[in-house]
Amino acid sequence: MELEIAPDAVAAHEAGHAIVALACGIPVKWVEVRTTRNSPSSTQYGWTEALEDSWMVSAPLPKEAKLVRRLALKAGGLAGELAADVSNSEKSIRGAESDIRQIGAALCELGLLERSGANTPPAFIRAAVGRSLRVLEQNFSAFDDLRKRLLEIGRVESPTMLPTWTDIDDQEFMEELEEVNVQLSGVGRLP
């Protein structure tokens, strides 16, 4: 069954990724809304080229801070759909499977999940999307402008925005994630 996603939802999803990345201090090379058929069973509707891999190496932050910001970036797409009020939970979750896997991978690196590849508990996804949604609400004008530009021209090169995420955000988000972990497992981080 082909998954059709409306252009406004794709623009909101990709703008969400881009604005959360920029708010976290992660550079974005480009962001686009374009349907690409990867195979008979796989279609890609948009892409945000965040330079997160090089940023993970070069940013002068503790590893934990980088990982929570990466996690926020990955949740930014689903948060973007909520911020623009274009979310369709079934299509959103199915269309963001890669994002959810990457959220799970970041949680593993943070010691909050045992192994990557396991299903990411919905409570973690809700916490990550909630944090990213707050970032988009704080930067709604930039988010909405980028979303509209994507709908109009399809691709935006090198979007910029001053970072708004702080060390306090790193700490608060990590505390939220640890609380979710305690609620799910009754213990803190894995040894």
Rosetta constraint file for C-alpha pairs under 8 A:
AtomPair CA 2 CA 41 HARMONIC 7.50 0.50
AtomPair CA 3 CA 91 HARMONIC 7.12 0.50
AtomPair CA 3 CA 95 HARMONIC 7.74 0.50
AtomPair CA 4 CA 91 HARMONIC 7.98 0.50
AtomPair CA 5 CA 9 HARMONIC 6.70 0.50
AtomPair CA 5 CA 10 HARMONIC 6.84 0.50
AtomPair CA 5 CA 45 HARMONIC 7.70 0.50
AtomPair CA 5 CA 91 HARMONIC 7.02 0.50
AtomPair CA 6 CA 10 HARMONIC 6.47 0.50
AtomPair CA 7 CA 11 HARMONIC 6.08 0.50
AtomPair CA 7 CA 33 HARMONIC 7.49 0.50
AtomPair CA 7 CA 151 HARMONIC 7.10 0.50
AtomPair CA 8 CA 12 HARMONIC 6.10 0.50
AtomPair CA 8 CA 86 HARMONIC 7.14 0.50
AtomPair CA 8 CA 147 HARMONIC 7.97 0.50
AtomPair CA 8 CA 151 HARMONIC 6.80 0.50
AtomPair CA 9 CA 13 HARMONIC 6.01 0.50
AtomPair CA 9 CA 81 HARMONIC 5.91 0.50
AtomPair CA 9 CA 84 HARMONIC 7.98 0.50
AtomPair CA 9 CA 86 HARMONIC 5.45 0.50
AtomPair CA 9 CA 87 HARMONIC 6.83 0.50
AtomPair CA 10 CA 14 HARMONIC 6.13 0.50
AtomPair CA 10 CA 33 HARMONIC 6.45 0.50
AtomPair CA 10 CA 45 HARMONIC 6.55 0.50
AtomPair CA 10 CA 46 HARMONIC 6.37 0.50
AtomPair CA 10 CA 81 HARMONIC 7.97 0.50
AtomPair CA 11 CA 15 HARMONIC 5.90 0.50
AtomPair CA 11 CA 32 HARMONIC 7.80 0.50
AtomPair CA 11 CA 33 HARMONIC 6.03 0.50
AtomPair CA 11 CA 46 HARMONIC 7.66 0.50
AtomPair CA 11 CA 147 HARMONIC 5.24 0.50
AtomPair CA 11 CA 148 HARMONIC 7.61 0.50
AtomPair CA 11 CA 150 HARMONIC 5.82 0.50
AtomPair CA 11 CA 151 HARMONIC 6.16 0.50
AtomPair CA 12 CA 16 HARMONIC 5.92 0.50
AtomPair CA 12 CA 77 HARMONIC 7.20 0.50
AtomPair CA 12 CA 80 HARMONIC 4.98 0.50
AtomPair CA 12 CA 81 HARMONIC 5.21 0.50
AtomPair CA 12 CA 83 HARMONIC 7.86 0.50
AtomPair CA 12 CA 84 HARMONIC 6.22 0.50
AtomPair CA 12 CA 86 HARMONIC 7.68 0.50
AtomPair CA 12 CA 147 HARMONIC 5.45 0.50
AtomPair CA 13 CA 17 HARMONIC 6.50 0.50
AtomPair CA 13 CA 76 HARMONIC 7.22 0.50
AtomPair CA 13 CA 77 HARMONIC 3.95 0.50
AtomPair CA 13 CA 78 HARMONIC 5.96 0.50
AtomPair CA 13 CA 79 HARMONIC 7.33 0.50
AtomPair CA 13 CA 80 HARMONIC 4.85 0.50
AtomPair CA 13 CA 81 HARMONIC 5.29 0.50
AtomPair CA 14 CA 18 HARMONIC 6.24 0.50
AtomPair CA 14 CA 31 HARMONIC 6.68 0.50
AtomPair CA 14 CA 32 HARMONIC 7.15 0.50
AtomPair CA 14 CA 33 HARMONIC 7.40 0.50
AtomPair CA 14 CA 46 HARMONIC 6.55 0.50
AtomPair CA 14 CA 47 HARMONIC 6.34 0.50
AtomPair CA 14 CA 48 HARMONIC 5.91 0.50
AtomPair CA 14 CA 77 HARMONIC 5.71 0.50
AtomPair CA 14 CA 80 HARMONIC 7.41 0.50
AtomPair CA 14 CA 147 HARMONIC 7.79 0.50
AtomPair CA 15 CA 19 HARMONIC 5.98 0.50
AtomPair CA 15 CA 31 HARMONIC 7.47 0.50
AtomPair CA 15 CA 77 HARMONIC 7.23 0.50
AtomPair CA 15 CA 80 HARMONIC 6.59 0.50
AtomPair CA 15 CA 143 HARMONIC 6.02 0.50
AtomPair CA 15 CA 144 HARMONIC 7.92 0.50
AtomPair CA 15 CA 146 HARMONIC 5.89 0.50
AtomPair CA 15 CA 147 HARMONIC 5.29 0.50
AtomPair CA 15 CA 150 HARMONIC 7.85 0.50
AtomPair CA 16 CA 20 HARMONIC 6.07 0.50
AtomPair CA 16 CA 76 HARMONIC 4.70 0.50
AtomPair CA 16 CA 77 HARMONIC 4.73 0.50
AtomPair CA 16 CA 78 HARMONIC 7.39 0.50
AtomPair CA 16 CA 79 HARMONIC 6.31 0.50
AtomPair CA 16 CA 80 HARMONIC 4.04 0.50
AtomPair CA 16 CA 81 HARMONIC 7.43 0.50
AtomPair CA 16 CA 136 HARMONIC 6.98 0.50
AtomPair CA 16 CA 143 HARMONIC 6.65 0.50
AtomPair CA 17 CA 21 HARMONIC 6.07 0.50
AtomPair CA 17 CA 48 HARMONIC 6.66 0.50
AtomPair CA 17 CA 73 HARMONIC 5.51 0.50
AtomPair CA 17 CA 74 HARMONIC 6.62 0.50
AtomPair CA 17 CA 75 HARMONIC 7.29 0.50
AtomPair CA 17 CA 76 HARMONIC 4.33 0.50
AtomPair CA 17 CA 77 HARMONIC 4.80 0.50
AtomPair CA 17 CA 80 HARMONIC 7.26 0.50
AtomPair CA 18 CA 22 HARMONIC 6.17 0.50
AtomPair CA 18 CA 28 HARMONIC 6.54 0.50
AtomPair CA 18 CA 31 HARMONIC 7.01 0.50
AtomPair CA 18 CA 48 HARMONIC 6.27 0.50
AtomPair CA 18 CA 50 HARMONIC 7.09 0.50
AtomPair CA 18 CA 73 HARMONIC 7.65 0.50
AtomPair CA 18 CA 76 HARMONIC 7.66 0.50
AtomPair CA 18 CA 159 HARMONIC 7.95 0.50
AtomPair CA 19 CA 23 HARMONIC 5.95 0.50
AtomPair CA 19 CA 76 HARMONIC 7.79 0.50
AtomPair CA 19 CA 136 HARMONIC 7.02 0.50
AtomPair CA 19 CA 139 HARMONIC 7.70 0.50
AtomPair CA 19 CA 142 HARMONIC 7.26 0.50
AtomPair CA 19 CA 143 HARMONIC 5.97 0.50
AtomPair CA 19 CA 161 HARMONIC 7.78 0.50
AtomPair CA 20 CA 24 HARMONIC 6.12 0.50
AtomPair CA 20 CA 72 HARMONIC 6.86 0.50
AtomPair CA 20 CA 73 HARMONIC 5.41 0.50
AtomPair CA 20 CA 76 HARMONIC 5.75 0.50
AtomPair CA 20 CA 132 HARMONIC 6.54 0.50
AtomPair CA 20 CA 135 HARMONIC 6.42 0.50
AtomPair CA 20 CA 136 HARMONIC 6.74 0.50
AtomPair CA 21 CA 25 HARMONIC 6.35 0.50
AtomPair CA 21 CA 26 HARMONIC 4.91 0.50
AtomPair CA 21 CA 27 HARMONIC 6.83 0.50
AtomPair CA 21 CA 28 HARMONIC 7.15 0.50
AtomPair CA 21 CA 50 HARMONIC 6.94 0.50
AtomPair CA 21 CA 69 HARMONIC 7.74 0.50
AtomPair CA 21 CA 70 HARMONIC 7.77 0.50
AtomPair CA 21 CA 72 HARMONIC 7.81 0.50
AtomPair CA 21 CA 73 HARMONIC 5.17 0.50
AtomPair CA 21 CA 76 HARMONIC 7.94 0.50
AtomPair CA 22 CA 26 HARMONIC 5.17 0.50
AtomPair CA 22 CA 27 HARMONIC 5.92 0.50
AtomPair CA 22 CA 28 HARMONIC 6.89 0.50
AtomPair CA 22 CA 160 HARMONIC 6.83 0.50
AtomPair CA 22 CA 161 HARMONIC 5.93 0.50
AtomPair CA 22 CA 162 HARMONIC 7.02 0.50
AtomPair CA 22 CA 163 HARMONIC 5.85 0.50
AtomPair CA 23 CA 135 HARMONIC 7.34 0.50
AtomPair CA 23 CA 161 HARMONIC 6.97 0.50
AtomPair CA 23 CA 162 HARMONIC 6.64 0.50
AtomPair CA 23 CA 163 HARMONIC 4.12 0.50
AtomPair CA 23 CA 164 HARMONIC 4.90 0.50
AtomPair CA 23 CA 165 HARMONIC 5.53 0.50
AtomPair CA 24 CA 69 HARMONIC 6.00 0.50
AtomPair CA 24 CA 73 HARMONIC 7.89 0.50
AtomPair CA 24 CA 163 HARMONIC 5.64 0.50
AtomPair CA 24 CA 164 HARMONIC 6.63 0.50
AtomPair CA 24 CA 165 HARMONIC 4.97 0.50
AtomPair CA 24 CA 166 HARMONIC 7.77 0.50
AtomPair CA 25 CA 162 HARMONIC 7.57 0.50
AtomPair CA 25 CA 163 HARMONIC 4.97 0.50
AtomPair CA 25 CA 164 HARMONIC 7.83 0.50
AtomPair CA 25 CA 165 HARMONIC 7.40 0.50
AtomPair CA 26 CA 50 HARMONIC 6.80 0.50
AtomPair CA 26 CA 51 HARMONIC 6.56 0.50
AtomPair CA 26 CA 52 HARMONIC 6.01 0.50
AtomPair CA 26 CA 55 HARMONIC 6.36 0.50
AtomPair CA 27 CA 50 HARMONIC 5.90 0.50
AtomPair CA 27 CA 51 HARMONIC 5.47 0.50
AtomPair CA 27 CA 52 HARMONIC 7.19 0.50
AtomPair CA 27 CA 55 HARMONIC 7.60 0.50
AtomPair CA 27 CA 160 HARMONIC 7.84 0.50
AtomPair CA 28 CA 48 HARMONIC 7.31 0.50
AtomPair CA 28 CA 49 HARMONIC 5.80 0.50
AtomPair CA 28 CA 50 HARMONIC 4.17 0.50
AtomPair CA 28 CA 51 HARMONIC 5.71 0.50
AtomPair CA 28 CA 158 HARMONIC 5.83 0.50
AtomPair CA 28 CA 159 HARMONIC 6.47 0.50
AtomPair CA 28 CA 160 HARMONIC 7.65 0.50
AtomPair CA 29 CA 48 HARMONIC 7.96 0.50
AtomPair CA 29 CA 49 HARMONIC 5.48 0.50
AtomPair CA 29 CA 50 HARMONIC 6.02 0.50
AtomPair CA 29 CA 51 HARMONIC 6.65 0.50
AtomPair CA 29 CA 157 HARMONIC 6.15 0.50
AtomPair CA 29 CA 158 HARMONIC 4.68 0.50
AtomPair CA 29 CA 159 HARMONIC 7.32 0.50
AtomPair CA 30 CA 48 HARMONIC 6.12 0.50
AtomPair CA 30 CA 49 HARMONIC 5.31 0.50
AtomPair CA 30 CA 50 HARMONIC 7.34 0.50
AtomPair CA 30 CA 155 HARMONIC 7.09 0.50
AtomPair CA 30 CA 156 HARMONIC 5.62 0.50
AtomPair CA 30 CA 157 HARMONIC 4.31 0.50
AtomPair CA 30 CA 158 HARMONIC 5.16 0.50
AtomPair CA 30 CA 159 HARMONIC 6.83 0.50
AtomPair CA 31 CA 46 HARMONIC 7.67 0.50
AtomPair CA 31 CA 47 HARMONIC 5.77 0.50
AtomPair CA 31 CA 48 HARMONIC 4.25 0.50
AtomPair CA 31 CA 49 HARMONIC 5.99 0.50
AtomPair CA 31 CA 150 HARMONIC 7.96 0.50
AtomPair CA 31 CA 155 HARMONIC 5.70 0.50
AtomPair CA 31 CA 156 HARMONIC 5.43 0.50
AtomPair CA 31 CA 157 HARMONIC 6.63 0.50
AtomPair CA 31 CA 158 HARMONIC 7.99 0.50
AtomPair CA 32 CA 46 HARMONIC 5.45 0.50
AtomPair CA 32 CA 47 HARMONIC 5.45 0.50
AtomPair CA 32 CA 48 HARMONIC 6.43 0.50
AtomPair CA 32 CA 150 HARMONIC 6.51 0.50
AtomPair CA 32 CA 154 HARMONIC 5.45 0.50
AtomPair CA 32 CA 155 HARMONIC 4.07 0.50
AtomPair CA 32 CA 156 HARMONIC 6.32 0.50
AtomPair CA 33 CA 45 HARMONIC 6.12 0.50
AtomPair CA 33 CA 46 HARMONIC 4.23 0.50
AtomPair CA 33 CA 47 HARMONIC 6.68 0.50
AtomPair CA 33 CA 150 HARMONIC 6.37 0.50
AtomPair CA 33 CA 151 HARMONIC 7.46 0.50
AtomPair CA 33 CA 154 HARMONIC 5.06 0.50
AtomPair CA 33 CA 155 HARMONIC 6.33 0.50
AtomPair CA 34 CA 44 HARMONIC 7.63 0.50
AtomPair CA 34 CA 45 HARMONIC 5.27 0.50
AtomPair CA 34 CA 46 HARMONIC 5.19 0.50
AtomPair CA 34 CA 47 HARMONIC 7.97 0.50
AtomPair CA 34 CA 154 HARMONIC 6.70 0.50
AtomPair CA 35 CA 43 HARMONIC 6.84 0.50
AtomPair CA 35 CA 44 HARMONIC 5.69 0.50
AtomPair CA 35 CA 45 HARMONIC 4.28 0.50
AtomPair CA 35 CA 46 HARMONIC 6.59 0.50
AtomPair CA 36 CA 43 HARMONIC 5.61 0.50
AtomPair CA 36 CA 44 HARMONIC 5.03 0.50
AtomPair CA 36 CA 45 HARMONIC 6.22 0.50
AtomPair CA 37 CA 42 HARMONIC 6.20 0.50
AtomPair CA 37 CA 43 HARMONIC 4.43 0.50
AtomPair CA 37 CA 44 HARMONIC 6.33 0.50
AtomPair CA 38 CA 42 HARMONIC 5.28 0.50
AtomPair CA 38 CA 43 HARMONIC 5.47 0.50
AtomPair CA 38 CA 44 HARMONIC 6.85 0.50
AtomPair CA 39 CA 43 HARMONIC 6.93 0.50
AtomPair CA 51 CA 55 HARMONIC 6.19 0.50
AtomPair CA 52 CA 56 HARMONIC 5.85 0.50
AtomPair CA 52 CA 70 HARMONIC 7.36 0.50
AtomPair CA 53 CA 57 HARMONIC 6.71 0.50
AtomPair CA 54 CA 58 HARMONIC 6.16 0.50
AtomPair CA 55 CA 59 HARMONIC 5.29 0.50
AtomPair CA 56 CA 63 HARMONIC 7.94 0.50
AtomPair CA 56 CA 66 HARMONIC 6.30 0.50
AtomPair CA 59 CA 66 HARMONIC 7.90 0.50
AtomPair CA 61 CA 65 HARMONIC 6.26 0.50
AtomPair CA 61 CA 66 HARMONIC 6.48 0.50
AtomPair CA 62 CA 66 HARMONIC 6.53 0.50
AtomPair CA 63 CA 67 HARMONIC 6.19 0.50
AtomPair CA 64 CA 68 HARMONIC 6.26 0.50
AtomPair CA 64 CA 110 HARMONIC 6.67 0.50
AtomPair CA 65 CA 69 HARMONIC 6.23 0.50
AtomPair CA 65 CA 167 HARMONIC 7.59 0.50
AtomPair CA 65 CA 170 HARMONIC 5.50 0.50
AtomPair CA 65 CA 171 HARMONIC 7.85 0.50
AtomPair CA 66 CA 70 HARMONIC 6.11 0.50
AtomPair CA 67 CA 71 HARMONIC 6.09 0.50
AtomPair CA 67 CA 106 HARMONIC 6.04 0.50
AtomPair CA 67 CA 109 HARMONIC 7.57 0.50
AtomPair CA 67 CA 110 HARMONIC 7.05 0.50
AtomPair CA 68 CA 72 HARMONIC 6.21 0.50
AtomPair CA 68 CA 106 HARMONIC 7.51 0.50
AtomPair CA 68 CA 170 HARMONIC 6.42 0.50
AtomPair CA 68 CA 173 HARMONIC 7.08 0.50
AtomPair CA 68 CA 174 HARMONIC 6.78 0.50
AtomPair CA 69 CA 73 HARMONIC 6.22 0.50
AtomPair CA 69 CA 170 HARMONIC 7.19 0.50
AtomPair CA 70 CA 74 HARMONIC 6.31 0.50
AtomPair CA 70 CA 106 HARMONIC 7.34 0.50
AtomPair CA 71 CA 75 HARMONIC 6.37 0.50
AtomPair CA 71 CA 102 HARMONIC 7.59 0.50
AtomPair CA 71 CA 103 HARMONIC 5.39 0.50
AtomPair CA 71 CA 106 HARMONIC 6.02 0.50
AtomPair CA 71 CA 107 HARMONIC 7.76 0.50
AtomPair CA 71 CA 128 HARMONIC 6.94 0.50
AtomPair CA 72 CA 76 HARMONIC 6.05 0.50
AtomPair CA 72 CA 128 HARMONIC 5.93 0.50
AtomPair CA 72 CA 129 HARMONIC 7.32 0.50
AtomPair CA 72 CA 131 HARMONIC 6.93 0.50
AtomPair CA 72 CA 132 HARMONIC 5.49 0.50
AtomPair CA 73 CA 77 HARMONIC 7.74 0.50
AtomPair CA 73 CA 132 HARMONIC 7.35 0.50
AtomPair CA 74 CA 99 HARMONIC 5.30 0.50
AtomPair CA 74 CA 100 HARMONIC 7.39 0.50
AtomPair CA 74 CA 102 HARMONIC 6.77 0.50
AtomPair CA 74 CA 103 HARMONIC 6.16 0.50
AtomPair CA 75 CA 79 HARMONIC 6.30 0.50
AtomPair CA 75 CA 99 HARMONIC 6.83 0.50
AtomPair CA 75 CA 100 HARMONIC 7.59 0.50
AtomPair CA 75 CA 103 HARMONIC 7.18 0.50
AtomPair CA 75 CA 125 HARMONIC 7.45 0.50
AtomPair CA 75 CA 128 HARMONIC 5.75 0.50
AtomPair CA 75 CA 129 HARMONIC 5.01 0.50
AtomPair CA 75 CA 132 HARMONIC 6.22 0.50
AtomPair CA 76 CA 80 HARMONIC 5.89 0.50
AtomPair CA 76 CA 129 HARMONIC 6.59 0.50
AtomPair CA 76 CA 132 HARMONIC 5.30 0.50
AtomPair CA 76 CA 133 HARMONIC 7.11 0.50
AtomPair CA 77 CA 81 HARMONIC 6.54 0.50
AtomPair CA 77 CA 96 HARMONIC 7.81 0.50
AtomPair CA 78 CA 82 HARMONIC 6.55 0.50
AtomPair CA 78 CA 87 HARMONIC 7.69 0.50
AtomPair CA 78 CA 92 HARMONIC 6.74 0.50
AtomPair CA 78 CA 93 HARMONIC 7.89 0.50
AtomPair CA 78 CA 96 HARMONIC 7.47 0.50
AtomPair CA 78 CA 129 HARMONIC 6.46 0.50
AtomPair CA 79 CA 83 HARMONIC 6.07 0.50
AtomPair CA 79 CA 129 HARMONIC 5.24 0.50
AtomPair CA 79 CA 130 HARMONIC 7.08 0.50
AtomPair CA 79 CA 132 HARMONIC 5.86 0.50
AtomPair CA 79 CA 133 HARMONIC 4.78 0.50
AtomPair CA 79 CA 136 HARMONIC 7.55 0.50
AtomPair CA 80 CA 84 HARMONIC 6.16 0.50
AtomPair CA 80 CA 133 HARMONIC 6.96 0.50
AtomPair CA 80 CA 136 HARMONIC 7.14 0.50
AtomPair CA 81 CA 85 HARMONIC 5.98 0.50
AtomPair CA 81 CA 86 HARMONIC 5.18 0.50
AtomPair CA 81 CA 87 HARMONIC 4.81 0.50
AtomPair CA 81 CA 92 HARMONIC 7.96 0.50
AtomPair CA 82 CA 86 HARMONIC 6.26 0.50
AtomPair CA 82 CA 87 HARMONIC 5.39 0.50
AtomPair CA 82 CA 133 HARMONIC 7.44 0.50
AtomPair CA 83 CA 133 HARMONIC 6.60 0.50
AtomPair CA 83 CA 136 HARMONIC 6.97 0.50
AtomPair CA 83 CA 137 HARMONIC 7.12 0.50
AtomPair CA 84 CA 144 HARMONIC 7.80 0.50
AtomPair CA 87 CA 92 HARMONIC 6.44 0.50
AtomPair CA 88 CA 92 HARMONIC 5.63 0.50
AtomPair CA 89 CA 93 HARMONIC 5.94 0.50
AtomPair CA 90 CA 94 HARMONIC 6.14 0.50
AtomPair CA 91 CA 95 HARMONIC 5.72 0.50
AtomPair CA 92 CA 96 HARMONIC 5.99 0.50
AtomPair CA 93 CA 97 HARMONIC 6.25 0.50
AtomPair CA 96 CA 100 HARMONIC 6.28 0.50
AtomPair CA 97 CA 101 HARMONIC 6.22 0.50
AtomPair CA 98 CA 102 HARMONIC 6.22 0.50
AtomPair CA 99 CA 103 HARMONIC 6.17 0.50
AtomPair CA 100 CA 104 HARMONIC 6.26 0.50
AtomPair CA 100 CA 120 HARMONIC 7.00 0.50
AtomPair CA 100 CA 125 HARMONIC 7.40 0.50
AtomPair CA 101 CA 105 HARMONIC 6.25 0.50
AtomPair CA 101 CA 116 HARMONIC 7.61 0.50
AtomPair CA 101 CA 117 HARMONIC 6.94 0.50
AtomPair CA 101 CA 119 HARMONIC 7.85 0.50
AtomPair CA 101 CA 120 HARMONIC 7.19 0.50
AtomPair CA 102 CA 106 HARMONIC 6.22 0.50
AtomPair CA 103 CA 107 HARMONIC 6.25 0.50
AtomPair CA 103 CA 120 HARMONIC 7.55 0.50
AtomPair CA 103 CA 125 HARMONIC 7.56 0.50
AtomPair CA 104 CA 108 HARMONIC 6.23 0.50
AtomPair CA 104 CA 113 HARMONIC 7.28 0.50
AtomPair CA 104 CA 116 HARMONIC 6.00 0.50
AtomPair CA 104 CA 117 HARMONIC 7.48 0.50
AtomPair CA 104 CA 118 HARMONIC 7.74 0.50
AtomPair CA 104 CA 119 HARMONIC 7.52 0.50
AtomPair CA 104 CA 120 HARMONIC 5.27 0.50
AtomPair CA 105 CA 109 HARMONIC 6.35 0.50
AtomPair CA 105 CA 115 HARMONIC 7.68 0.50
AtomPair CA 105 CA 116 HARMONIC 5.09 0.50
AtomPair CA 105 CA 117 HARMONIC 7.70 0.50
AtomPair CA 106 CA 110 HARMONIC 6.20 0.50
AtomPair CA 107 CA 111 HARMONIC 6.27 0.50
AtomPair CA 107 CA 112 HARMONIC 5.17 0.50
AtomPair CA 107 CA 113 HARMONIC 5.58 0.50
AtomPair CA 108 CA 112 HARMONIC 5.60 0.50
AtomPair CA 108 CA 113 HARMONIC 4.55 0.50
AtomPair CA 108 CA 114 HARMONIC 5.97 0.50
AtomPair CA 108 CA 115 HARMONIC 5.81 0.50
AtomPair CA 108 CA 116 HARMONIC 6.11 0.50
AtomPair CA 109 CA 113 HARMONIC 8.00 0.50
AtomPair CA 111 CA 189 HARMONIC 5.49 0.50
AtomPair CA 111 CA 190 HARMONIC 5.32 0.50
AtomPair CA 111 CA 191 HARMONIC 7.55 0.50
AtomPair CA 112 CA 177 HARMONIC 7.88 0.50
AtomPair CA 112 CA 178 HARMONIC 7.29 0.50
AtomPair CA 112 CA 181 HARMONIC 6.43 0.50
AtomPair CA 112 CA 188 HARMONIC 7.74 0.50
AtomPair CA 112 CA 189 HARMONIC 5.36 0.50
AtomPair CA 112 CA 190 HARMONIC 6.21 0.50
AtomPair CA 113 CA 190 HARMONIC 7.49 0.50
AtomPair CA 114 CA 190 HARMONIC 7.32 0.50
AtomPair CA 120 CA 124 HARMONIC 6.97 0.50
AtomPair CA 120 CA 125 HARMONIC 7.17 0.50
AtomPair CA 121 CA 125 HARMONIC 6.76 0.50
AtomPair CA 122 CA 126 HARMONIC 6.07 0.50
AtomPair CA 123 CA 127 HARMONIC 6.20 0.50
AtomPair CA 123 CA 180 HARMONIC 6.61 0.50
AtomPair CA 124 CA 128 HARMONIC 6.14 0.50
AtomPair CA 124 CA 177 HARMONIC 6.80 0.50
AtomPair CA 124 CA 180 HARMONIC 6.55 0.50
AtomPair CA 124 CA 181 HARMONIC 7.98 0.50
AtomPair CA 125 CA 129 HARMONIC 5.99 0.50
AtomPair CA 126 CA 130 HARMONIC 5.85 0.50
AtomPair CA 127 CA 131 HARMONIC 6.21 0.50
AtomPair CA 127 CA 176 HARMONIC 7.12 0.50
AtomPair CA 127 CA 177 HARMONIC 6.94 0.50
AtomPair CA 127 CA 180 HARMONIC 7.80 0.50
AtomPair CA 128 CA 132 HARMONIC 6.22 0.50
AtomPair CA 129 CA 133 HARMONIC 5.90 0.50
AtomPair CA 130 CA 134 HARMONIC 6.36 0.50
AtomPair CA 131 CA 135 HARMONIC 6.59 0.50
AtomPair CA 131 CA 173 HARMONIC 7.12 0.50
AtomPair CA 132 CA 136 HARMONIC 6.35 0.50
AtomPair CA 133 CA 137 HARMONIC 6.11 0.50
AtomPair CA 134 CA 138 HARMONIC 6.19 0.50
AtomPair CA 135 CA 139 HARMONIC 6.27 0.50
AtomPair CA 135 CA 165 HARMONIC 7.89 0.50
AtomPair CA 136 CA 140 HARMONIC 5.31 0.50
AtomPair CA 136 CA 143 HARMONIC 6.52 0.50
AtomPair CA 139 CA 143 HARMONIC 6.25 0.50
AtomPair CA 140 CA 144 HARMONIC 5.88 0.50
AtomPair CA 141 CA 145 HARMONIC 6.04 0.50
AtomPair CA 142 CA 146 HARMONIC 6.16 0.50
AtomPair CA 142 CA 161 HARMONIC 7.78 0.50
AtomPair CA 143 CA 147 HARMONIC 6.10 0.50
AtomPair CA 144 CA 148 HARMONIC 6.14 0.50
AtomPair CA 145 CA 149 HARMONIC 6.18 0.50
AtomPair CA 146 CA 150 HARMONIC 6.12 0.50
AtomPair CA 146 CA 156 HARMONIC 7.99 0.50
AtomPair CA 147 CA 151 HARMONIC 6.39 0.50
AtomPair CA 148 CA 152 HARMONIC 6.18 0.50
AtomPair CA 149 CA 153 HARMONIC 5.89 0.50
AtomPair CA 149 CA 154 HARMONIC 7.22 0.50
AtomPair CA 149 CA 155 HARMONIC 7.91 0.50
AtomPair CA 149 CA 156 HARMONIC 7.39 0.50
AtomPair CA 150 CA 154 HARMONIC 4.48 0.50
AtomPair CA 150 CA 155 HARMONIC 5.73 0.50
AtomPair CA 150 CA 156 HARMONIC 6.67 0.50
AtomPair CA 165 CA 169 HARMONIC 6.00 0.50
AtomPair CA 165 CA 170 HARMONIC 7.78 0.50
AtomPair CA 166 CA 170 HARMONIC 6.59 0.50
AtomPair CA 167 CA 171 HARMONIC 6.34 0.50
AtomPair CA 168 CA 172 HARMONIC 6.04 0.50
AtomPair CA 169 CA 173 HARMONIC 5.88 0.50
AtomPair CA 170 CA 174 HARMONIC 6.13 0.50
AtomPair CA 171 CA 175 HARMONIC 6.18 0.50
AtomPair CA 172 CA 176 HARMONIC 6.23 0.50
AtomPair CA 173 CA 177 HARMONIC 6.24 0.50
AtomPair CA 174 CA 178 HARMONIC 6.11 0.50
AtomPair CA 175 CA 179 HARMONIC 6.12 0.50
AtomPair CA 176 CA 180 HARMONIC 6.33 0.50
AtomPair CA 177 CA 181 HARMONIC 6.21 0.50
AtomPair CA 178 CA 182 HARMONIC 6.19 0.50
AtomPair CA 178 CA 188 HARMONIC 6.29 0.50
AtomPair CA 178 CA 189 HARMONIC 7.09 0.50
AtomPair CA 179 CA 183 HARMONIC 6.20 0.50
AtomPair CA 179 CA 188 HARMONIC 7.92 0.50
AtomPair CA 180 CA 184 HARMONIC 6.14 0.50
AtomPair CA 181 CA 185 HARMONIC 5.88 0.50
AtomPair CA 181 CA 186 HARMONIC 7.30 0.50
AtomPair CA 181 CA 187 HARMONIC 6.96 0.50
AtomPair CA 181 CA 188 HARMONIC 6.28 0.50
AtomPair CA 181 CA 189 HARMONIC 7.46 0.50
AtomPair CA 182 CA 186 HARMONIC 4.50 0.50
AtomPair CA 182 CA 187 HARMONIC 4.90 0.50
AtomPair CA 182 CA 188 HARMONIC 5.44 0.50
